[in-house]
Amino acid sequence: MIPSILIVEDDLTFSTMLKTWLGKKGFDVETAGTCTKARKLITSKEFSLLLSDLRLPDQDGMQLLTWMRELDINTPFIMMTSYGEIQNAVTAMKLGATDYIKKPVQPDELLKKINEALESSSTEKNSPQKGGRKTNVTSDTSKNNFLEGESEAARQLYSYVNLVAPTQMSVLINGASGTGKEYVAHRIHQLSKRCEKPFIAIDCGSIPKDLAASEFFGHVKGSFTGALTDKTGAFEEANGGTLFLDEIGNLSYEVQVQLLRALQERRVRKIGSTKEIQVDVRLICATNENLKEAISKGTFREDLYHRINEFTLRMPSLKERQEDILLFANFFLDQANRELDKNLIGFDNAASTILQKYNWPGNLRQLKNIVKRATLLANGDFITPKELGDEIIERQDTNSNQIILGSSLNKEETEKQLIINALRQTGNNKSKAATLLGIDRKTLYNKLKHYNIPQ
C-alpha cells in the first residue's frame, strides 16, 4: 500500500510544493491549512504519517499532537518549526512526536526522517491497513487522472457527485467550457453500479446534422450514400453503462425528437433496419448554454429538458476555486514533466501570485495549456513569470515598487508574512529570498526595514 502523508501547513505555496515533491517520491499526500481541517481529515481517513508546522492559524502543532495522542492515534508525527528552538523539539518529543525538522526544510533530510519514521512503525501499521481501506482503492486510483480540488466549491460539487452517482437518475452538468464537465461525468460513472459497463462520450457540437442519427443509433450497410459498412450507434455501445452527451444544446430540433423517443421507449433502430434494439443506458448530459433560455426561444425541447434533467450539477469556474489554482497548476506541471521529459519542481512565489490573481476565462483547460507551455520554456528548477507569458500577466503599476507577493497586496500583514516565509525557505539568504519573491535585493532590504524584520 502506498504510504499516505498529511501535511498540516498554512503556507499554501510551501505546502503545495512539498506535496508535489513528496508525490514524486511515491507518497499519497493530502494537505490541511488549519488544525480544524486536519482533525476532520484525521478522523475520516487513516494516514501513515503526519508532517505538521508548529505555528498554525487556529492552534499549533503541539495541540494537534496532544489531541491525537489523547485519542490513541499513534500515527508517526514529524514537527516542522521555523524557530529551531531546542525547547520546542524537546516538548514535541515528550508529547509523542516521532521526530522534528527545522525550516527551511532540506529535502534529503526530510525524506530520510520520513522513511525512518515509517520503518519504525511498519510492524504496527501494516496489520490494520491490510484490509482497512480496500474499498477506496478504485476510487483513489481513478483520481490520479484528475484532481478534484480542496476548495469549498469543489467539496460541495463532489459531495453532490457522490450523492447522485449510485442512483439511476439522469444528470445535467452546467458549466463553462474547460471546467472539467466530462471528468465529472466519468466520475459519476465510476462511482455508479454501472462502472463495469461502457462509458461512451459524444461531443454533440462536432456531429454534422445529417449524421447525428447514425452516431446515436447506428446504420446498416447501404442505408445511405457513404454507408459502406454496418455501424454500431452510441446507444448500443453504451448498453448497460453510461452515455455522456457533451454540449447537448447544439443538437438540432429534429435530432432532439429522435433522442427523446429513444429515451422514452428504451429502444433504438439503426438507419436502414426494421429491427429495434432494446437498450439500457444512464444518460449524463453537459452544456455551457442556458437551456431554459433555449426553450423559451424554441430551439430546445422542454420535454427533452425534463427527461435529461432529473438532477443538476453546476460546475464552478476556476476563479471561484482560488484555493485550488496552485493545486491544479502543480498537478498539470507533473503531467507536463512526464510528457516533456522534464523535472521542474514548481512555481516561484511571483509566478504563484500571478496564477492566483488571474481570472482564468478558459478555466482548467487554459491553465493546463499555460503550464505545459511554461514547462517547455523553463530552464531552471522553477517556473517564473517570464515563462507564463503575456497572456496572463496582469499590468502592474509602473509608478510603484509594489512587491508581487499575494492576493491581498494592500494588506501589509500578508506582505510581511510572505517575506518572512521566503527568508525561512531560503535559510535567510537575502538574494535567494528576493529571487523567490520576484523582487530585487534593494526592494527587499527596504521592506525588511519597513516591517522591522531582523536582518
C-alpha positions in Angstrom: 0.0 0.0 0.0 1.2 3.5 -0.9 2.2 5.4 2.3 -0.1 8.4 2.9 1.0 11.6 4.4 -1.0 14.5 5.8 0.8 17.9 5.6 -0.5 20.5 8.1 0.9 23.8 6.9 -0.8 27.2 6.4 1.8 28.5 3.8 0.0 27.4 0.7 3.0 27.8 -1.7 5.3 25.8 0.6 2.6 23.2 1.3 1.8 22.7 -2.4 5.5 22.5 -3.3 6.1 19.9 -0.6 3.0 17.9 -1.7 4.2 17.9 -5.3 7.7 16.8 -4.3 6.6 14.0 -1.9 4.1 12.9 -4.5 7.0 12.4 -6.9 8.7 10.3 -4.3 5.8 7.9 -4.3 3.6 9.1 -1.4 -0.1 9.7 -1.4 -0.3 13.3 0.0 -3.1 15.4 1.4 -2.9 18.9 2.9 -4.6 21.0 5.6 -4.0 24.6 6.4 -5.5 24.6 9.9 -5.8 22.3 12.9 -9.5 22.2 12.4 -9.3 20.8 8.9 -6.5 18.4 9.9 -8.7 16.9 12.7 -11.5 16.3 10.2 -9.2 14.5 7.8 -7.6 12.5 10.6 -10.9 11.3 11.9 -12.1 10.3 8.4 -9.0 8.7 7.0 -6.0 6.7 8.2 -2.7 8.3 7.4 0.8 6.7 7.5 2.5 9.8 8.8 1.7 13.5 9.7 4.1 16.3 8.9 2.9 19.4 10.8 4.1 23.0 11.1 4.5 24.3 14.7 2.7 27.6 14.2 -0.8 27.4 12.6 -3.6 29.9 12.3 -6.1 28.4 14.8 -3.9 26.4 17.1 -0.4 25.0 16.9 1.1 21.7 16.1 1.7 20.8 19.8 -2.1 21.0 20.4 -2.8 18.8 17.4 -0.3 16.3 18.5 -1.7 16.3 22.1 -5.2 15.8 20.7 -4.1 12.8 18.6 -2.3 11.1 21.4 -5.2 11.6 23.8 -7.4 9.7 21.3 -4.7 7.0 21.0 -4.0 7.9 17.4 -0.4 6.9 17.3 0.4 7.9 13.7 4.1 8.9 13.3 4.3 12.7 13.7 7.1 14.9 12.5 7.1 18.5 13.7 8.3 21.4 11.5 9.5 24.6 13.1 10.9 27.7 11.7 12.3 28.8 15.0 14.6 25.9 15.7 14.3 26.3 19.5 15.6 23.3 21.4 12.8 23.5 23.9 10.1 23.1 21.2 11.8 20.0 20.0 12.1 18.6 23.5 8.4 19.4 24.2 7.3 17.8 21.0 9.2 14.6 21.7 7.8 14.5 25.2 4.3 14.8 23.8 4.9 11.8 21.5 6.3 13.3 18.3 8.4 10.9 16.3 10.9 13.5 15.1 11.2 17.2 14.3 12.8 19.1 11.5 13.9 22.8 11.2 12.8 25.1 8.4 14.0 25.8 5.8 13.5 22.1 5.2 16.3 20.2 3.5 14.5 17.7 1.2 17.0 14.9 1.6 16.9 15.3 5.4 13.1 15.3 5.4 12.9 12.2 3.2 15.3 10.4 5.5 13.3 11.3 8.6 10.0 10.2 6.9 11.4 6.9 5.8 12.9 6.2 9.3 9.6 7.1 10.9 7.6 4.8 8.6 10.1 1.9 9.0 10.0 2.2 12.8 6.2 1.9 12.8 5.8 -0.6 10.0 5.1 -3.6 12.2 2.2 -1.7 13.9 0.9 -0.1 10.7 0.9 -3.0 8.3 -1.6 -5.2 10.0 -4.5 -2.7 10.4 -4.0 -1.4 6.8 -4.1 -4.8 5.1 -7.9 -4.8 4.7 -8.9 -1.5 6.2 -9.4 0.7 3.1 -9.6 -1.7 0.2 -13.0 -0.2 -0.9 -11.2 3.1 -1.6 -8.5 1.7 -3.9 -10.6 2.0 -7.1 -11.7 5.5 -6.2 -8.3 6.7 -5.3 -6.7 5.2 -8.5 -9.3 6.9 -10.7 -8.5 10.3 -9.1 -4.9 10.0 -10.4 -6.1 11.1 -13.8 -7.6 14.3 -12.5 -7.6 16.5 -9.4 -10.8 17.3 -7.7 -9.5 20.2 -5.5 -9.9 21.2 -1.9 -11.9 24.4 -2.1 -15.4 24.7 -0.6 -16.9 24.9 -4.2 -15.1 21.6 -5.1 -16.1 19.9 -1.9 -19.8 20.8 -2.5 -19.7 19.7 -6.1 -18.2 16.3 -5.3 -20.5 15.8 -2.4 -23.3 16.0 -4.9 -21.4 13.7 -7.3 -21.1 11.1 -4.5 -24.8 11.5 -3.7 -26.2 11.1 -7.2 -23.7 8.6 -8.6 -25.2 5.4 -7.1 -28.7 6.3 -8.4 -30.1 5.8 -11.9 -31.1 9.5 -12.2 -30.2 11.3 -15.4 -27.8 14.2 -14.7 -27.4 17.5 -16.4 -24.0 19.2 -15.8 -24.0 23.0 -16.3 -20.7 24.8 -16.7 -18.4 27.0 -18.8 -16.1 25.5 -21.3 -12.9 24.0 -19.8 -14.3 23.4 -16.2 -14.0 19.6 -16.4 -17.6 18.5 -17.2 -16.5 15.3 -18.8 -14.4 14.3 -15.8 -17.4 14.8 -13.5 -19.5 12.6 -15.9 -16.8 9.9 -15.9 -16.6 10.1 -12.1 -20.3 9.6 -11.7 -20.0 6.5 -13.9 -17.0 5.2 -11.9 -19.0 5.5 -8.7 -22.2 4.0 -10.1 -23.4 0.4 -10.2 -22.7 0.6 -14.0 -19.0 1.1 -13.5 -18.1 -2.3 -15.1 -20.0 -1.4 -18.2 -19.0 1.0 -21.0 -18.8 4.8 -20.7 -19.4 6.4 -24.1 -18.9 10.1 -24.7 -20.3 12.0 -27.6 -19.5 15.6 -28.5 -22.8 16.9 -29.9 -21.2 20.1 -31.1 -19.0 18.2 -33.6 -21.7 15.9 -35.1 -22.9 17.0 -38.6 -26.7 17.3 -38.6 -27.2 14.7 -41.3 -25.0 12.1 -39.4 -26.4 12.6 -35.9 -28.9 9.8 -36.1 -26.2 7.4 -37.4 -23.9 8.4 -34.5 -26.6 7.8 -31.9 -28.4 4.8 -33.3 -26.1 3.3 -35.9 -26.8 2.2 -39.5 -26.7 -0.8 -41.8 -24.5 -1.1 -44.8 -26.0 0.6 -47.9 -28.7 2.5 -46.0 -27.4 5.8 -47.4 -24.6 7.1 -49.6 -21.3 6.5 -47.8 -22.7 3.8 -45.5 -20.1 1.3 -46.7 -20.3 -0.9 -43.6 -22.6 -1.5 -40.6 -22.2 0.9 -37.8 -23.0 0.5 -34.1 -24.5 3.6 -32.6 -23.6 5.2 -29.3 -26.8 3.9 -27.5 -25.9 0.3 -28.4 -22.3 0.7 -27.5 -23.2 2.1 -24.1 -25.8 -0.5 -23.4 -25.8 -1.4 -19.7 -23.5 1.6 -19.0 -23.4 5.4 -19.3 -23.9 7.6 -22.3 -22.4 11.1 -21.9 -23.7 13.8 -24.4 -21.4 16.9 -24.2 -22.8 20.2 -25.3 -26.3 18.7 -25.9 -27.7 22.2 -26.6 -26.0 22.0 -30.0 -28.3 19.2 -31.3 -30.8 20.2 -34.0 -34.5 20.1 -33.1 -35.1 17.1 -35.3 -32.4 15.1 -33.6 -33.8 16.1 -30.2 -37.1 14.5 -31.2 -35.3 11.2 -32.1 -33.3 11.3 -28.9 -36.4 11.8 -26.7 -38.1 8.9 -28.4 -35.1 6.6 -27.7 -35.0 7.7 -24.0 -38.8 7.2 -23.5 -39.0 3.8 -25.3 -35.6 2.5 -24.4 -35.4 1.1 -27.9 -33.4 2.2 -31.0 -33.5 1.3 -34.6 -30.5 1.5 -36.9 -30.9 3.6 -40.0 -32.0 1.2 -42.8 -33.0 -1.6 -40.4 -36.5 -2.8 -39.4 -35.3 -4.4 -36.2 -35.5 -2.5 -32.9 -32.8 -3.0 -30.3 -33.6 -2.7 -26.6 -31.1 -0.6 -24.7 -30.5 0.3 -21.1 -28.3 3.4 -20.7 -27.9 6.0 -18.0 -27.8 9.5 -19.6 -25.5 12.2 -18.4 -25.5 15.5 -20.4 -23.5 18.6 -20.3 -23.9 22.1 -21.6 -22.4 25.6 -21.3 -25.7 27.1 -22.6 -28.8 28.3 -20.7 -31.2 25.6 -21.8 -34.2 27.3 -20.2 -33.5 30.3 -22.4 -33.2 28.0 -25.4 -36.6 26.5 -24.5 -38.2 30.0 -24.5 -36.6 30.7 -27.9 -38.0 27.4 -29.3 -34.6 25.9 -30.0 -34.6 23.2 -27.3 -37.5 20.9 -26.4 -38.9 21.3 -23.0 -39.9 17.7 -22.7 -36.4 16.6 -23.5 -35.0 19.0 -21.0 -37.1 17.5 -18.2 -36.1 14.0 -19.3 -32.3 14.7 -19.1 -32.5 16.9 -16.0 -33.5 14.7 -13.1 -30.5 16.1 -11.2 -28.5 19.2 -12.0 -24.8 19.8 -11.2 -23.2 23.3 -11.6 -19.5 23.3 -12.4 -17.7 26.2 -10.6 -15.4 28.3 -12.7 -11.7 28.2 -11.8 -11.8 31.8 -10.5 -14.4 30.6 -7.9 -11.9 28.0 -6.7 -8.9 30.1 -5.9 -7.7 27.7 -3.2 -7.4 25.1 -6.0 -5.4 27.1 -8.5 -2.0 26.2 -7.3 -3.0 22.6 -6.7 -4.1 22.3 -10.3 -1.1 24.1 -11.5 1.2 21.7 -9.8 -0.9 18.7 -11.0 -0.6 19.9 -14.6 3.1 20.5 -14.0 3.5 16.9 -13.1 1.7 15.9 -16.3 3.8 18.2 -18.4 7.1 17.0 -16.7 6.2 13.4 -17.8 5.1 14.4 -21.3 8.1 16.7 -22.0 10.6 14.6 -20.1 11.4 17.5 -17.7 11.9 17.6 -14.0 10.7 21.1 -12.8 10.0 21.4 -9.0 7.2 24.0 -9.1 6.5 27.7 -9.4 8.4 30.6 -7.7 6.5 33.0 -5.5 5.9 35.6 -8.1 4.6 33.1 -10.6 2.3 31.6 -8.0 0.9 35.0 -7.2 0.2 35.7 -10.9 -1.6 32.4 -11.3 -3.8 33.1 -8.3 -4.6 36.7 -9.4 -5.6 35.8 -13.0 -9.4 35.3 -13.7 -8.9 32.3 -16.0 -11.7 32.8 -18.6 -10.6 29.5 -20.2 -10.7 27.7 -16.8 -8.8 24.4 -16.3 -8.2 23.9 -20.0 -6.4 27.3 -20.2 -4.4 26.7 -17.0 -3.3 23.3 -18.3 -2.1 24.8 -21.6 -0.3 27.7 -19.9 1.5 25.3 -17.5 2.5 23.0 -20.3 4.0 25.8 -22.4 5.8 27.2 -19.3 7.2 23.8 -18.6 8.6 23.6 -22.1 10.2 27.1 -21.8 11.6 26.9 -18.3 15.4 26.3 -17.9 15.7 26.3 -14.1 14.0 24.3 -11.4 11.1 26.7 -11.0 8.6 28.3 -13.4 8.9 32.1 -13.2 6.6 34.9 -14.6 8.8 35.0 -17.7 7.6 31.6 -18.8 3.9 32.2 -18.0 3.8 34.7 -20.9 2.0 38.0 -21.5 -1.4 36.3 -21.8 -1.9 36.1 -18.1 0.5 38.6 -16.6 -1.7 41.5 -15.4 -0.4 45.0 -15.8 1.5 46.3 -12.7 1.6 49.9 -11.7 4.8 51.2 -13.3 5.0 54.1 -10.9 5.0 51.7 -7.9 7.6 49.4 -6.5 4.8 47.3 -5.1 6.0 43.8 -4.3 4.3 40.9 -6.0 3.5 38.8 -3.1 -0.1 37.6 -2.7 -3.7 38.0 -3.4 -4.1 40.7 -0.7 -1.4 43.1 -1.8 -2.9 46.0 0.1 -2.6 44.2 3.4 0.7 44.8 4.9 0.5 41.9 7.3 0.2 39.5 4.4 3.2 41.1 2.7 5.2 40.9 5.8 4.4 37.3 6.4 5.2 36.2 2.9 8.6 37.9 3.2 9.3 36.0 6.4 8.2 32.8 4.8 10.6 33.4 1.8 13.5 34.1 4.3 12.7 30.8 6.1 12.6 28.8 2.9 16.0 30.2 1.8 17.8 29.9 5.1 17.8 33.7 5.5 19.6 34.1 2.2 18.5 37.6 1.0 19.5 37.1 -2.6 17.6 33.8 -2.9 14.6 35.2 -1.0 14.4 38.2 -3.3 14.5 35.9 -6.3 11.8 33.8 -4.8 9.6 36.8 -4.2 10.2 38.3 -7.7 11.9 41.5 -6.4 15.4 42.9 -6.3 17.6 42.9 -3.2 17.3 46.7 -2.7 13.5 46.4 -2.6 13.7 43.5 -0.2 16.0 45.4 2.2 13.6 48.4 2.1 10.8 46.1 3.0 12.8 44.5 5.8 13.4 47.9 7.3 9.8 49.0 6.8 8.4 46.0 8.6 11.2 45.8 11.2 12.1 42.3 10.2 15.5 41.4 11.8 18.3 41.2 9.2 
